[in-house]
């Protein structure tokens, strides 16, 4: 599995060879530095840890500073792991850029979704609500949430008002439209979760990859 850390810059429109307009999200992907390598013998799994974004030492904790000094690397603000079958081809200090992907690749994008604060059931769970006519006391309320004598409790998972958004969200099988390696930019078709300047995690699409493997068998 190939992956990189990036920053969402916003959305724009590009045109393909036939002149069709495509809405894309622009992500500044990398450059990322390989900070650590996990192996099956020592850690029980194989992965690489990537660092992204410069940060001053005064903003870090002592264990973090020790990790960077041990590897003789510049401190990074964001650290994320990318699991893979074999990480032996990577080395500590290696730099990964946007060109690890190519136009036409399918990727999965993970990020924190926008926080919407406290929301009711109509906005949070897309409920229909009640009558909006004069005299109705229902309108946008949740209504009845439980049963009578059985089960005499509220079912687990019932949609209720509460905090909406600000959760780790993954959008799968998004297509890479264009790569600009000189500027470390990746154009991704469609929208991705998160606000502008939020940190995103880009990985090669799991389902698309599995689909290709199954078709070869």
C-alpha positions as CSV (number, residue, x, y, z in Angstrom):
1,X,0.0,0.0,0.0
2,X,1.3,3.4,-1.0
3,X,0.4,6.5,1.0
4,X,1.3,10.1,1.8
5,X,0.3,12.9,4.1
6,X,-1.1,16.1,2.6
7,X,-3.0,19.3,3.2
8,X,-6.3,20.2,1.6
9,X,-6.0,23.5,-0.2
10,X,-9.5,23.8,-1.7
11,X,-11.5,22.9,-4.8
12,X,-11.3,24.1,-8.4
13,X,-12.3,23.0,-11.9
14,X,-10.0,21.4,-14.5
15,X,-10.8,20.2,-18.1
16,X,-10.0,16.9,-19.6
17,X,-8.8,16.2,-23.2
18,X,-12.4,16.3,-24.5
19,X,-13.2,19.6,-22.8
20,X,-15.4,18.2,-20.0
21,X,-15.3,20.2,-16.7
22,X,-14.2,18.1,-13.7
23,X,-14.6,19.4,-10.1
24,X,-11.4,18.5,-8.2
25,X,-10.0,18.9,-4.8
26,X,-6.4,20.2,-4.7
27,X,-4.2,18.6,-2.1
28,X,-0.6,19.6,-1.3
29,X,0.9,16.1,-0.8
30,X,4.2,16.0,0.9
31,X,7.1,16.2,0.8
32,X,7.0,13.6,3.6
33,X,10.0,12.0,5.4
34,X,10.2,8.4,6.5
35,X,10.7,8.7,10.2
36,X,10.5,5.0,11.3
37,X,10.2,1.6,9.8
38,X,8.1,-1.1,11.5
39,X,8.9,-4.8,10.8
40,X,7.2,-8.1,11.6
41,X,10.0,-9.4,13.8
42,X,10.3,-6.4,16.2
43,X,6.8,-4.8,16.0
44,X,4.6,-7.6,14.8
45,X,3.5,-5.7,11.7
46,X,5.1,-4.0,8.7
47,X,4.6,-0.3,8.2
48,X,6.4,3.0,7.7
49,X,5.9,6.2,9.7
50,X,5.8,9.4,7.7
51,X,6.3,12.9,9.0
52,X,4.9,16.1,7.4
53,X,5.2,19.7,8.2
54,X,7.9,21.6,10.0
55,X,7.6,22.4,13.7
56,X,9.8,24.0,16.4
57,X,11.2,21.8,19.2
58,X,9.5,24.0,21.9
59,X,6.1,22.8,20.7
60,X,7.1,19.1,21.1
61,X,7.3,16.8,24.1
62,X,10.6,15.2,25.2
63,X,9.8,11.7,23.9
64,X,9.1,13.2,20.5
65,X,12.3,15.2,20.5
66,X,14.2,12.1,21.4
67,X,12.7,10.2,18.5
68,X,13.8,12.8,16.0
69,X,17.3,13.2,17.4
70,X,17.8,9.4,17.4
71,X,16.9,9.3,13.7
72,X,18.9,12.5,13.1
73,X,16.0,14.1,11.4
74,X,14.3,17.4,11.5
75,X,11.2,17.5,13.7
76,X,7.8,17.0,12.0
77,X,4.4,18.3,13.1
78,X,2.3,15.4,11.9
79,X,3.2,11.7,12.1
80,X,1.1,8.9,10.5
81,X,1.7,5.2,9.9
82,X,1.0,3.4,6.6
83,X,0.8,-0.4,6.9
84,X,2.1,-2.5,4.0
85,X,3.1,-6.1,3.3
86,X,6.8,-5.3,3.1
87,X,8.5,-2.1,4.2
88,X,12.1,-3.2,3.6
89,X,12.3,-1.2,0.4
90,X,12.1,2.1,2.4
91,X,14.9,3.7,4.5
92,X,14.7,6.2,7.4
93,X,15.2,9.7,6.0
94,X,13.8,8.9,2.6
95,X,11.6,11.6,1.1
96,X,8.2,10.8,-0.5
97,X,6.5,13.3,-2.8
98,X,3.3,13.6,-4.8
99,X,4.7,11.6,-7.7
100,X,4.1,8.3,-5.8
101,X,0.7,8.4,-7.4
102,X,-0.1,8.8,-11.1
103,X,-3.1,10.3,-13.0
104,X,-5.8,7.6,-13.2
105,X,-4.9,6.0,-9.9
106,X,-7.7,5.4,-7.4
107,X,-7.0,6.4,-3.8
108,X,-8.8,6.5,-0.3
109,X,-8.8,9.8,1.5
110,X,-9.1,10.1,5.3
111,X,-9.5,13.3,7.3
112,X,-11.5,14.8,10.1
113,X,-14.9,16.0,8.8
114,X,-16.0,19.6,9.5
115,X,-17.5,20.1,12.9
116,X,-21.1,21.2,12.9
117,X,-21.6,21.6,16.6
118,X,-24.8,20.5,18.3
119,X,-27.4,19.4,15.7
120,X,-31.0,18.1,15.9
121,X,-32.2,14.8,14.3
122,X,-33.3,16.4,11.0
123,X,-29.9,17.8,10.3
124,X,-27.9,15.0,11.9
125,X,-29.8,12.0,10.7
126,X,-31.9,13.3,7.9
127,X,-35.2,12.7,9.6
128,X,-38.4,14.0,8.0
129,X,-39.7,15.8,11.1
130,X,-43.4,16.4,11.8
131,X,-46.1,18.6,10.4
132,X,-45.1,22.3,10.1
133,X,-48.7,23.5,10.0
134,X,-50.2,25.9,12.6
135,X,-50.9,24.2,15.9
136,X,-48.4,21.3,15.5
137,X,-46.2,20.7,18.5
138,X,-44.0,18.2,16.5
139,X,-42.2,20.1,13.7
140,X,-38.4,19.5,14.0
141,X,-38.5,17.4,17.2
142,X,-37.3,13.8,17.5
143,X,-40.6,12.5,18.6
144,X,-41.0,9.2,20.4
145,X,-37.8,7.4,21.0
146,X,-38.7,4.2,22.9
147,X,-41.3,1.5,23.2
148,X,-43.9,0.6,25.8
149,X,-43.6,-2.4,28.1
150,X,-41.2,-4.1,25.8
151,X,-38.3,-3.6,25.6
152,X,-39.0,-0.7,28.1
153,X,-35.8,1.0,27.0
154,X,-34.3,2.9,24.1
155,X,-32.8,0.8,21.4
156,X,-29.0,1.1,21.2
157,X,-28.0,3.2,18.2
158,X,-31.2,5.3,18.1
159,X,-30.7,8.6,16.2
160,X,-30.7,11.4,18.7
161,X,-29.7,15.1,18.8
162,X,-26.0,15.6,19.5
163,X,-22.5,16.6,18.3
164,X,-22.3,16.4,14.6
165,X,-19.2,16.1,12.5
166,X,-15.5,16.3,13.6
167,X,-15.1,12.6,13.1
168,X,-12.5,10.6,11.1
169,X,-14.1,10.0,7.7
170,X,-12.8,8.0,4.8
171,X,-13.9,8.5,1.2
172,X,-13.0,5.5,-1.0
173,X,-12.1,5.0,-4.7
174,X,-11.5,8.6,-5.6
175,X,-9.7,9.1,-8.9
176,X,-6.5,11.1,-9.3
177,X,-7.1,13.5,-12.2
178,X,-3.7,15.2,-12.4
179,X,-0.3,15.3,-10.6
180,X,1.9,18.4,-10.5
181,X,5.2,17.0,-8.9
182,X,7.0,20.3,-9.1
183,X,4.4,21.9,-6.8
184,X,3.6,18.8,-4.8
185,X,0.0,19.0,-5.9
186,X,-2.5,16.2,-6.4
187,X,-5.9,16.9,-8.2
188,X,-8.5,14.5,-6.8
189,X,-11.9,14.1,-8.5
190,X,-14.8,15.2,-6.3
191,X,-14.9,16.4,-2.7
192,X,-13.0,15.0,0.3
193,X,-13.7,15.4,4.0
194,X,-12.3,18.2,6.1
195,X,-12.0,22.0,6.0
196,X,-9.5,24.0,4.0
197,X,-5.9,23.5,5.4
198,X,-6.9,20.3,7.2
199,X,-4.5,17.4,7.2
200,X,-5.5,14.4,5.0
201,X,-4.1,10.9,4.6
202,X,-3.9,9.6,1.1
203,X,-3.5,5.8,0.5
204,X,-3.9,3.6,-2.5
205,X,-7.5,2.3,-2.8
206,X,-8.0,-1.0,-1.0
207,X,-11.1,-2.1,-2.8
208,X,-9.9,-1.3,-6.3
209,X,-6.6,-3.1,-5.6
210,X,-8.5,-6.2,-4.3
211,X,-10.8,-6.1,-7.4
212,X,-7.7,-6.2,-9.7
213,X,-6.3,-9.2,-7.7
214,X,-9.5,-11.1,-8.0
215,X,-9.7,-10.5,-11.7
216,X,-6.3,-11.9,-12.2
217,X,-7.0,-15.2,-10.4
